[in-house]
């Protein structure tokens, strides 16, 4: 069971157990034998021995719980809505898992096509281009290993700190379709966490900061983070802070801003935040579908262009040889 699955199971079990009236310690011990279950038992033992709250015991577990999870649990313990907070956290991680699964599924065919091309094109070059067997094998190995080397570099950069991760996402934003996926997914995260924080009783300024810390796109989070300072300094609402920064062009559209304003006017900020989050999630999925169609097309064009160049090369060689024979 991966980390996402274990967190879904952890929070879903807690939500059901607490809603049913089961005491917190007993609810934690009923999570199961997964990684989340082992951590839950450790937290239960910590609470039982020290009398600390759930959020403090969670913060003592390094490398598993994020800042926004602890903030949500802390706020929900104060307001008595721990079961709702656990349910929302389970939904958040379940949606992330689903999006990750759809992304992998959508890019599986382009990846397979790339690997086929990695073998086929050097082989064609060997058969009709006169290359050596050693060069053919070297090109195949090089092309096959390239995606893995690229992923390894990304993973190393991703684990190098927020500043490097921010640069990585900024560079990805230079590619139109890929940039849209990261922005839409990041906004879906932001509004989901923001709405959940407000619903759990966290104040708006802290909710913005928590949502920024939870956003998977640090480049986007950097652009949204100043809104919390504006709201804190001026005592204004989220929509006013956005307007004061020129509406955040390229990030938030007028439709979404209008929905936010409506939610603030009617006192339904969590509900409108969840609506916006769902819209951006759907846009991210649609963009992934577009990406899954574009990549194979590009590979097909590249393969056709390569084969055409090899054919032209053969005919050019035949014409040169024929010309030299006639002239001689």
N, C-alpha and C positions, 0 to 999 in steps of 0.2 A: 504493500500500500504506500503510495507516494505521499508527499507532504500535503498536497491539496486534499487528497482523499481522507487523510487522517484528520485534518482540520474540519472538514465537512462532517465526518462522523463524530468528532469531539463536540462541536457546537450543536449539531442536530440532536444528539443524545441528551446533552444538558438541557436543551430547550424542552424536549418532551418530558424529561424527568421532573424538572422544576415546575412546569405547567401542571403536572399531575400531583404536585404537592410533596414530592420526595425531597428530604433534606439534602442540602448542597453536598455534604461530604459523601453521603450514600450515592448521590447522583454522579459524582466524579468517579467513584469506584466502580460504577456500572458501565463506564465508557467502553471497556473491552480490552483486548490484548494487543491492539495496534500500537504504533508509536505514540499516537495521541492518548491511548489508554494508559500507557506507562507514565506519560507526563501527568495525566489526570490523577493517577494514584499518588504520584509524588506531591502534587499540589494538595490533595486531600490530606496526606500525612503532615504537610507543612501547616495547613489551616488547623488541623486537630491539635498539633503540638504547640503552636505559637498563638493561635487565635487571630491570626492576621486575616484580612479580607481576601476575597478571590483575586482582585486585581493586583494586590501587592504580592501575593504568592505567584501569580502568573509572571510578574516582572522579574522575579527571582530566577525564572527559567530562561537561561540565555540561548539565543539563536532559534527560538521556536515562535514566540509570540511577537507581533510587531507593535509599534507604538500606538497605532490607531485601534487595534484590538483591545489593548489594555485601557485606553482612554474610554472606549465604548462600555467596557465592562465596569469601569469605575463609575461612570455616570449612571449606568443602569442600576448599580447597587444602591446608589443614593436615592433614585427615584422609584425603586421597586419594580423595575421592568427588565430584570435580568433574562427572563425567558424570551422576551421579544428581541433583546439585543443578540442573544445566542442564535435565534432563528434568522435574524437578518445577516449575521456573520456567516452562518451556514449557506444562506442564499448567495452571498457575495462570492464565496469560494467555489460554490457549485457553478456559478455563472462563469467564473474564470476558468474552471476546468473544462466546461463546455466550449468556451471560445478557443481555448488551447487545442482541444480535440478537433474542432472544425478547421482551425488553421492548419494543423498537421494533415488532416484529411484532404483539405483543398490543395495542398502543395505536394501531396504524395505522387500524383500523376506527373506533374512537371519534373519532380526529382527523378522519377523512373526514366522519363524521357531523356533527361540530361545524361544519366548513366549509360543508357543505350547509345546515345550520340558519342559519349566519351570513348566507347569501344568501336563503334561503327566508322566514325570519321577517320581515325588513324589507320584503320584497316583498309578503307577505300584508298587513302593516300598511299598506303603500302602497295596495294594491288595495281593501281593505275598511275601512281606518281613516281614509282621507282625508288622509294625510300627503303632503308635497311630495316631488317627485323628488329634490331636493337633500338632504332629510333622510334619504330612503331610502338614497341613495348614501353619505352620511356614516356611517350606522349599519352598512352592509355593510362599508365600509372599516375602521371602528373594530373591529368584531367579528372580521374576518379578521386584522387586525394584532395583536390582543390577545395571542394565544399567542406570537408572535414577540417582542413587547416583553417578555413575562413571561420567556421563555427568555433574552433578552439580559440582563435584570436578574439572573437566576440566575447566568449565566456571569460577569458582572462581580463579583457577590458571591463566587462560587466562587474567583475569582482574586485576591481581596482579602486573603488570609491565612487561617491556621488558625482564628483566633478568629471571624471572620465566617462561615467555612464551618461551624463548629460551631453557630453560632446558626441558620444555614440548615437544618441537619439537625435541630436541636431543634424548630424550628417545623414542619418536615414531620412530625415525630413526633406532633404534635397531631392529625393526621388519621389515624384508626385503620388503614385499609388501607395507605395510603402509608407510614405510620410503620413498619408491620410489614415491608414490603418492604425498607426501608433498614436495619432492625435485623437481619433474617435474612441479608441479603446481607453486612452488616458482620461478623456472627458467622461466616459461611462463610469470609470472607477471613481473619479472625483465627485460626481453628483450622487452616486450611490452612497459613498461614505459621508458626504456632507448631509444628505437627507437622513441617514441613519443616526448620525451624531445629534442632529436637531431633534429627531424623534426620541432619542434617549435622554434628552434634557441637557445636552452640552450647549453652551452659549455659541452664538453665530461665529464670533472671531476665532474661538478655539476650534470650532467645527471646520472652518476654512483651513486652518493650519494642520489639523489632523488629516483632512482630505488630501492636502498637498503632500504630506509625508507618506500617505498610502498610495499615491498615484504612481503607476508603473512607468510613466514617462517623465523623468526628472526635468527634461527641457521644458515640458509643458507646465510642470509644477512650479518651476522658477518664474514663469510668466504670471501664474495665478497667485503665488504667495504674497505679492505686495498688496493684494486686495484686503487681506486681513489687517495689515497696518493702517490702510486707509479707513477701514471700518472702525478700528480701535481709536484712531485719532479724531475722526469726525463724528463718531457715534451714528453712522449711517447704515443703511441696509446694504445687502450684497449687490443688488441691482444698481444702486446709486454709485457704489464703488466702481463697478464695471463701466458705467457711463462716464465717470470722472477720468477714466483711463482711455477714453476714446472708443469704448465699446469692444475692445480686444479684437480688432479685425483679424480674420484668418483663424480665429479660435471659436468664439461664440457668434452665432448668427442672431439677427433681429428676432426671429421667431422664438428661439430659446430664451432670449432676454425678456421678451414679452411674457412668456410662461412664468419665468422667475418673478417678475413684477406682480403678476396676478396672484401667485402663491403667497407673496409677502403681504399683499393687500387683503387677502381672504384668510390669512393665518394658516394656510395649508402648504407651508414650505417643504416638509418632507414628501408629501404626495407629488407635488410638482417636480421636485428634484428627482424622484424615482421615474417620473414620466420622461424627463430629459435624459436620464441615464439609459432608459430602455431605447430611446430614439438613437442615441449615439452607439449603443451596442449593436443595434440593427444596421446602422450605417457601416460600422466596422466589419460586420459579417458580409454585407453586400460588397464592400471594397475587397475583402479577401476573395470573394467569388470572382470579381473582375480580375484580380491578380492571378488567380488560378487559370483563367482563360488567356490572359495576355502572355504569361511565361511560355506555355507550349507553343503559341503562335510565333514568338520570337525565336525559340529553338528551331522550329520548322523552317523559318526563313533563313536562319544561320546555316542549317544543314543543306538546304537547297542552294544557297549561295556558294557554299564550300564545294558541293558536288559539281555545280556549274563551272566554278573556277578550275576544277580538276579536268573537266571535259574540254574546256577552252584551252587549257594548257596542253592536253594531248593533241588536239587539232592543230594548235600553233606549232607544236613540235613536228607533226606530220607535214605541215605546209612548208616549214623551214627545210626539212630533209628533202622533200620533193623539189623545192626550188633550187637547192644546192646541186641535186642530181641533174636537173635540166640545164643549169648553167655550166656544169662541168662537161 
